[in-house]
Amino acid sequence: MSDQLWRYPDELCELLKAHGVLPRPDTHPRMVRDYLSGLYRFEIRRLRDQRRAGTIPKAEYIGHVIELRKKYISLSLTPDEWETAFRVQ
C-alpha cells in the first residue's frame, strides 16, 4: 500500500471483479496488474497442459487461447500505462 491514491474505472473494476480482484483506492496498479498477469499465466499454462493431454483438440486450441486473451484484455496496457491512467491527480 502507498500514500498515493488510484482511481480504477468502473469498467475495469467489473473485469477485475470477475477475476476476484477488488482493488482499493490505495492499491497500487502494478500490484493489481502483476496479480492479474499471474492468473493469466496460470490459465494459459493450464490450457497448454490440456492441449498436450488431448483434452482440447488441436483444431480448437487457438479458439480457447483467443477467448482467454479477451478475458484478460486489461493486460494489454503496460504497467506504466496502468500507473498513468489510474493516478488520482
Secondary structure, DSSP 8 states (H G I E B T S, - for coil): --SS-B---HHHHHHHHHTT----TTS-HHHHHHHHHHHHHHHHHHHHHHHHHTSS-HHHHHHHHHHHHHHTGGGGS-HHHHHHHHB--
